[in-house]
Amino acid sequence: MELVRTVTAAGVTTVTLDSPANRNALSSQLMSELLAALGAALTDPAVRAVVISHTGPVFCSGADLKETAEARESGRIPAELLADVLAAIWEFPKPVLARIAGPARAGGLGLIAAADIAVCARTATFAFSEVRLGVIPAVISATVLPRLAPRAAAELYLTGDVFDGARAAEIGLVTAAVEADGLDAAVTAYTESLVRGGPLALAGTKQLLRRRPAETVRADLAELSERSAGYFRSAEGREGVAAFREKRPASWVPATQETGTR
């Protein structure tokens, strides 16, 4: 049985975690299928953005503890494969949005933090529950700690306490927390905006958000000026500027979005 489903429409691929029987736990099968889905979306030029969603009441309960217990002596534990998943999402050149309608725990928070944009229901709950299991949130720290306010990270990592969607937005784990009945509308609003960006410009902007500054301001500005000029001179940049001046959608905007507000 497949544990990850995908559907593509209007330039957006929705990747759905579909293992509600174990609360969408991060089993080796689920993570392998998630990696495959991301790989397919990466190579499909029609895909402009990816949404990671879920079936069932729980977004993701973290590591598959049953599989982990069985694999301790016999093979690679799921937490090791999680590193590949988080890297794939973090480095994905197309925008990734996480849609969280229910609880997320431990490794599930790593997925959320790896996404560029995350929208949750206010009623969703979160917890870094690792310390209560006698382990540490090591792997997910690569994506979580760049997002969280340091004081909040210390509090929530060390206590393992549960917090709600509003707190998740306050500390930077998610982009926005909305009413449950408005979650899909909020996700759609973001994806409709994302597909209006030039594909190369979106990838370049993601690199910009992750880059390390040069040692001096002048060196930094020189490097950034060179990048900027390159995009203005590119075919995509020329098309974008021409579309703006001619008051028409750029050539990369999906047909279903062409009548929307610019």
C-alpha positions as a Markdown table, in Angstrom:
| # | Residue | x | y | z |
|---|---|---|---|---|
| 1 | Met | 0.0 | 0.0 | 0.0 |
| 2 | Glu | 1.3 | 3.4 | -0.9 |
| 3 | Leu | 1.8 | 5.8 | 2.0 |
| 4 | Val | 2.3 | 9.0 | -0.1 |
| 5 | Arg | -0.1 | 10.3 | -2.8 |
| 6 | Thr | 0.4 | 13.1 | -5.2 |
| 7 | Val | -1.8 | 15.2 | -7.4 |
| 8 | Thr | -0.8 | 18.2 | -9.7 |
| 9 | Ala | -3.1 | 21.1 | -10.7 |
| 10 | Ala | -2.5 | 24.7 | -11.8 |
| 11 | Gly | 1.3 | 24.3 | -11.4 |
| 12 | Val | 1.1 | 22.9 | -7.8 |
| 13 | Thr | 1.9 | 19.4 | -6.8 |
| 14 | Thr | 0.3 | 18.4 | -3.5 |
| 15 | Val | 2.2 | 15.6 | -1.8 |
| 16 | Thr | -0.1 | 13.9 | 0.8 |
| 17 | Leu | 1.2 | 11.8 | 3.7 |
| 18 | Asp | -1.4 | 9.0 | 3.7 |
| 19 | Ser | -0.6 | 6.7 | 6.6 |
| 20 | Pro | -3.3 | 7.7 | 9.1 |
| 21 | Ala | -3.3 | 4.2 | 10.8 |
| 22 | Asn | 0.0 | 5.1 | 12.5 |
| 23 | Arg | -0.6 | 8.9 | 12.5 |
| 24 | Asn | 1.6 | 9.5 | 9.5 |
| 25 | Ala | 4.7 | 8.3 | 11.4 |
| 26 | Leu | 8.0 | 8.7 | 9.6 |
| 27 | Ser | 8.5 | 5.0 | 8.5 |
| 28 | Ser | 11.2 | 4.1 | 6.0 |
| 29 | Gln | 8.5 | 3.4 | 3.4 |
| 30 | Leu | 6.8 | 6.7 | 3.9 |
| 31 | Met | 10.0 | 8.7 | 3.8 |
| 32 | Ser | 11.3 | 6.8 | 0.7 |
| 33 | Glu | 8.0 | 7.5 | -1.1 |
| 34 | Leu | 8.2 | 11.2 | 0.0 |
| 35 | Leu | 11.7 | 11.4 | -1.5 |
| 36 | Ala | 10.4 | 9.8 | -4.7 |
| 37 | Ala | 7.5 | 12.3 | -4.9 |
| 38 | Leu | 9.8 | 15.2 | -4.4 |
| 39 | Gly | 12.1 | 13.9 | -7.1 |
| 40 | Ala | 9.3 | 13.6 | -9.6 |
| 41 | Ala | 8.1 | 17.2 | -8.8 |
| 42 | Leu | 11.7 | 18.4 | -9.2 |
| 43 | Thr | 12.0 | 17.1 | -12.8 |
| 44 | Asp | 8.5 | 18.1 | -14.0 |
| 45 | Pro | 8.7 | 21.6 | -15.5 |
| 46 | Ala | 4.9 | 21.9 | -15.1 |
| 47 | Val | 5.3 | 21.8 | -11.3 |
| 48 | Arg | 6.0 | 25.3 | -9.9 |
| 49 | Ala | 5.4 | 24.7 | -6.2 |
| 50 | Val | 4.9 | 21.8 | -3.8 |
| 51 | Val | 2.4 | 21.5 | -0.9 |
| 52 | Ile | 3.1 | 18.8 | 1.8 |
| 53 | Ser | -0.3 | 17.8 | 3.3 |
| 54 | His | -1.8 | 14.9 | 5.2 |
| 55 | Thr | -4.8 | 12.6 | 5.6 |
| 56 | Gly | -6.3 | 11.8 | 9.0 |
| 57 | Pro | -6.3 | 14.0 | 12.1 |
| 58 | Val | -2.5 | 14.0 | 12.6 |
| 59 | Phe | 0.0 | 15.8 | 10.3 |
| 60 | Cys | 2.9 | 13.6 | 11.5 |
| 61 | Ser | 3.7 | 11.9 | 14.8 |
| 62 | Gly | 7.4 | 11.7 | 14.3 |
| 63 | Ala | 9.6 | 8.7 | 14.0 |
| 64 | Asp | 8.0 | 5.3 | 13.5 |
| 65 | Leu | 8.9 | 3.9 | 17.0 |
| 66 | Lys | 7.9 | 0.4 | 16.2 |
| 67 | Glu | 10.2 | 0.2 | 13.2 |
| 68 | Thr | 12.9 | 2.0 | 15.1 |
| 69 | Ala | 12.8 | -0.6 | 17.9 |
| 70 | Glu | 13.0 | -3.4 | 15.3 |
| 71 | Ala | 15.8 | -1.8 | 13.4 |
| 72 | Arg | 18.1 | -1.0 | 16.3 |
| 73 | Glu | 20.1 | -4.2 | 15.9 |
| 74 | Ser | 19.4 | -5.1 | 12.4 |
| 75 | Gly | 19.7 | -2.1 | 10.1 |
| 76 | Arg | 19.4 | 1.6 | 9.4 |
| 77 | Ile | 16.9 | 3.3 | 11.8 |
| 78 | Pro | 14.3 | 5.7 | 10.3 |
| 79 | Ala | 15.9 | 8.7 | 11.9 |
| 80 | Glu | 18.9 | 8.3 | 9.7 |
| 81 | Leu | 16.7 | 8.4 | 6.5 |
| 82 | Leu | 15.0 | 11.5 | 7.9 |
| 83 | Ala | 18.2 | 13.5 | 7.3 |
| 84 | Asp | 17.9 | 12.8 | 3.5 |
| 85 | Val | 14.2 | 13.9 | 3.6 |
| 86 | Leu | 14.9 | 17.2 | 5.4 |
| 87 | Ala | 17.9 | 18.0 | 3.1 |
| 88 | Ala | 15.7 | 17.3 | 0.0 |
| 89 | Ile | 13.0 | 19.7 | 1.2 |
| 90 | Trp | 15.4 | 22.4 | 2.4 |
| 91 | Glu | 17.4 | 22.3 | -0.8 |
| 92 | Phe | 14.4 | 21.9 | -3.1 |
| 93 | Pro | 14.7 | 24.7 | -5.8 |
| 94 | Lys | 10.9 | 25.1 | -6.0 |
| 95 | Pro | 8.9 | 26.7 | -3.2 |
| 96 | Val | 7.6 | 24.1 | -0.7 |
| 97 | Leu | 4.6 | 24.8 | 1.6 |
| 98 | Ala | 3.5 | 22.7 | 4.5 |
| 99 | Arg | -0.2 | 22.4 | 5.3 |
| 100 | Ile | -0.8 | 21.4 | 8.9 |
| 101 | Ala | -4.4 | 20.6 | 10.0 |
| 102 | Gly | -3.6 | 18.6 | 13.1 |
| 103 | Pro | -0.9 | 17.6 | 15.6 |
| 104 | Ala | 2.8 | 17.3 | 14.7 |
| 105 | Arg | 5.5 | 15.9 | 17.0 |
| 106 | Ala | 9.2 | 15.5 | 16.9 |
| 107 | Gly | 10.4 | 14.6 | 13.4 |
| 108 | Gly | 7.2 | 16.0 | 12.0 |
| 109 | Leu | 8.3 | 19.5 | 13.1 |
| 110 | Gly | 11.5 | 19.0 | 11.1 |
| 111 | Leu | 9.4 | 18.6 | 8.0 |
| 112 | Ile | 7.5 | 21.8 | 8.8 |
| 113 | Ala | 10.6 | 23.8 | 9.5 |
| 114 | Ala | 12.3 | 22.5 | 6.2 |
| 115 | Ala | 9.4 | 24.0 | 4.2 |
| 116 | Asp | 9.7 | 27.6 | 2.9 |
| 117 | Ile | 6.2 | 28.4 | 4.1 |
| 118 | Ala | 4.1 | 26.6 | 6.7 |
| 119 | Val | 0.4 | 27.2 | 7.5 |
| 120 | Cys | -1.3 | 25.5 | 10.3 |
| 121 | Ala | -4.8 | 25.5 | 11.9 |
| 122 | Arg | -4.8 | 27.3 | 15.2 |
| 123 | Thr | -6.1 | 24.1 | 16.8 |
| 124 | Ala | -3.0 | 22.1 | 15.7 |
| 125 | Thr | -0.6 | 21.2 | 18.4 |
| 126 | Phe | 3.1 | 20.7 | 18.4 |
| 127 | Ala | 5.8 | 19.3 | 20.7 |
| 128 | Phe | 9.5 | 18.4 | 20.6 |
| 129 | Ser | 8.8 | 15.2 | 22.5 |
| 130 | Glu | 12.2 | 13.6 | 22.1 |
| 131 | Val | 13.6 | 14.3 | 25.6 |
| 132 | Arg | 10.6 | 12.5 | 27.1 |
| 133 | Leu | 11.6 | 9.4 | 25.2 |
| 134 | Gly | 15.2 | 9.7 | 26.4 |
| 135 | Val | 16.5 | 10.9 | 23.0 |
| 136 | Ile | 17.4 | 14.3 | 21.5 |
| 137 | Pro | 16.0 | 16.3 | 18.6 |
| 138 | Ala | 19.3 | 16.1 | 16.8 |
| 139 | Val | 18.5 | 15.6 | 13.1 |
| 140 | Ile | 15.6 | 18.1 | 13.0 |
| 141 | Ser | 17.8 | 20.8 | 14.5 |
| 142 | Ala | 19.3 | 21.4 | 11.1 |
| 143 | Thr | 16.0 | 22.8 | 9.9 |
| 144 | Val | 14.3 | 23.8 | 13.1 |
| 145 | Leu | 16.9 | 25.9 | 14.9 |
| 146 | Pro | 17.3 | 28.4 | 12.0 |
| 147 | Arg | 13.6 | 29.1 | 12.3 |
| 148 | Leu | 13.0 | 29.4 | 16.1 |
| 149 | Ala | 13.7 | 32.2 | 18.5 |
| 150 | Pro | 16.6 | 30.9 | 20.7 |
| 151 | Arg | 14.7 | 31.3 | 24.0 |
| 152 | Ala | 11.7 | 29.4 | 22.6 |
| 153 | Ala | 13.9 | 26.7 | 21.2 |
| 154 | Ala | 15.6 | 26.1 | 24.6 |
| 155 | Glu | 12.2 | 26.1 | 26.5 |
| 156 | Leu | 10.4 | 23.7 | 24.1 |
| 157 | Tyr | 13.4 | 21.4 | 23.4 |
| 158 | Leu | 14.1 | 20.9 | 27.1 |
| 159 | Thr | 10.5 | 20.7 | 28.4 |
| 160 | Gly | 8.9 | 18.7 | 25.6 |
| 161 | Asp | 5.7 | 20.7 | 26.4 |
| 162 | Val | 2.8 | 20.9 | 23.9 |
| 163 | Phe | 2.1 | 24.3 | 22.3 |
| 164 | Asp | -0.6 | 25.5 | 19.9 |
| 165 | Gly | -0.7 | 27.0 | 16.4 |
| 166 | Ala | -0.6 | 30.6 | 17.7 |
| 167 | Arg | 2.6 | 29.9 | 19.6 |
| 168 | Ala | 4.1 | 28.1 | 16.6 |
| 169 | Ala | 3.6 | 31.2 | 14.5 |
| 170 | Glu | 4.9 | 33.5 | 17.3 |
| 171 | Ile | 8.2 | 31.6 | 17.6 |
| 172 | Gly | 8.7 | 31.1 | 13.8 |
| 173 | Leu | 8.0 | 27.4 | 13.4 |
| 174 | Val | 5.1 | 28.2 | 11.0 |
| 175 | Thr | 4.4 | 31.2 | 8.8 |
| 176 | Ala | 0.8 | 31.6 | 9.8 |
| 177 | Ala | -1.9 | 30.0 | 12.1 |
| 178 | Val | -5.5 | 30.3 | 10.8 |
| 179 | Glu | -8.9 | 29.1 | 11.7 |
| 180 | Ala | -9.3 | 25.4 | 10.8 |
| 181 | Asp | -12.1 | 26.2 | 8.2 |
| 182 | Gly | -9.8 | 28.8 | 6.5 |
| 183 | Leu | -6.8 | 26.6 | 6.2 |
| 184 | Asp | -7.3 | 25.5 | 2.6 |
| 185 | Ala | -8.1 | 29.0 | 1.5 |
| 186 | Ala | -4.9 | 30.3 | 3.1 |
| 187 | Val | -2.8 | 27.6 | 1.4 |
| 188 | Thr | -4.4 | 28.4 | -2.0 |
| 189 | Ala | -3.7 | 32.1 | -1.5 |
| 190 | Tyr | 0.0 | 31.3 | -1.0 |
| 191 | Thr | 0.3 | 28.9 | -3.9 |
| 192 | Glu | -1.5 | 31.3 | -6.3 |
| 193 | Ser | 1.1 | 33.9 | -5.4 |
| 194 | Leu | 4.0 | 31.5 | -5.7 |
| 195 | Val | 3.2 | 30.3 | -9.2 |
| 196 | Arg | 3.4 | 33.9 | -10.4 |
| 197 | Gly | 7.1 | 34.1 | -9.7 |
| 198 | Gly | 9.6 | 33.2 | -12.4 |
| 199 | Pro | 10.9 | 29.6 | -11.9 |
| 200 | Leu | 14.6 | 30.6 | -12.1 |
| 201 | Ala | 13.9 | 33.7 | -9.9 |
| 202 | Leu | 12.2 | 31.6 | -7.3 |
| 203 | Ala | 15.1 | 29.2 | -7.2 |
| 204 | Gly | 17.6 | 32.1 | -7.0 |
| 205 | Thr | 15.6 | 33.7 | -4.2 |
| 206 | Lys | 15.7 | 30.5 | -2.2 |
| 207 | Gln | 19.5 | 30.5 | -2.6 |
| 208 | Leu | 19.6 | 34.1 | -1.5 |
| 209 | Leu | 17.7 | 33.2 | 1.7 |
| 210 | Arg | 20.1 | 30.5 | 2.5 |
| 211 | Arg | 23.4 | 32.2 | 1.5 |
| 212 | Arg | 26.2 | 33.2 | 3.9 |
| 213 | Pro | 27.1 | 36.9 | 3.6 |
| 214 | Ala | 30.6 | 37.9 | 2.5 |
| 215 | Glu | 33.1 | 39.1 | 5.1 |
| 216 | Thr | 32.5 | 42.9 | 4.4 |
| 217 | Val | 29.5 | 44.9 | 3.3 |
| 218 | Arg | 31.3 | 46.1 | 0.1 |
| 219 | Ala | 32.2 | 42.5 | -0.9 |
| 220 | Asp | 28.6 | 41.4 | -0.1 |
| 221 | Leu | 27.1 | 44.2 | -2.2 |
| 222 | Ala | 29.5 | 43.5 | -5.1 |
| 223 | Glu | 28.4 | 39.8 | -5.2 |
| 224 | Leu | 24.8 | 40.7 | -4.8 |
| 225 | Ser | 24.9 | 43.3 | -7.5 |
| 226 | Glu | 26.4 | 40.8 | -9.9 |
| 227 | Arg | 23.6 | 38.3 | -9.1 |
| 228 | Ser | 21.0 | 41.0 | -9.6 |
| 229 | Ala | 22.4 | 42.1 | -13.0 |
| 230 | Gly | 22.5 | 38.4 | -14.2 |
| 231 | Tyr | 18.8 | 38.0 | -13.5 |
| 232 | Phe | 17.9 | 41.3 | -15.2 |
| 233 | Arg | 19.8 | 40.2 | -18.3 |
| 234 | Ser | 18.4 | 36.7 | -18.4 |
| 235 | Ala | 15.6 | 35.7 | -20.7 |
| 236 | Glu | 13.3 | 35.2 | -17.8 |
| 237 | Gly | 14.1 | 38.6 | -16.4 |
| 238 | Arg | 13.5 | 40.2 | -19.8 |
| 239 | Glu | 10.2 | 38.4 | -20.1 |
| 240 | Gly | 9.1 | 39.5 | -16.6 |
| 241 | Val | 9.9 | 43.1 | -17.2 |
| 242 | Ala | 8.2 | 43.1 | -20.6 |
| 243 | Ala | 5.0 | 41.4 | -19.1 |
| 244 | Phe | 4.9 | 44.0 | -16.4 |
| 245 | Arg | 5.2 | 46.9 | -18.8 |
| 246 | Glu | 2.6 | 45.4 | -21.2 |
| 247 | Lys | 0.2 | 44.7 | -18.3 |
| 248 | Arg | -0.1 | 41.0 | -19.1 |
| 249 | Pro | 0.8 | 37.7 | -17.3 |
| 250 | Ala | 4.3 | 36.5 | -17.7 |
| 251 | Ser | 4.7 | 33.4 | -19.9 |
| 252 | Trp | 5.4 | 31.2 | -17.0 |
| 253 | Val | 2.1 | 31.9 | -15.2 |
| 254 | Pro | -0.2 | 28.8 | -15.4 |
| 255 | Ala | -3.2 | 29.4 | -17.6 |
| 256 | Thr | -5.6 | 29.0 | -14.7 |
| 257 | Gln | -3.9 | 31.9 | -12.9 |
| 258 | Glu | -3.8 | 34.4 | -15.8 |
| 259 | Thr | -7.1 | 36.1 | -14.9 |
| 260 | Gly | -6.2 | 36.7 | -11.3 |
| 261 | Thr | -5.0 | 39.9 | -9.7 |
| 262 | Arg | -1.3 | 40.7 | -10.4 |
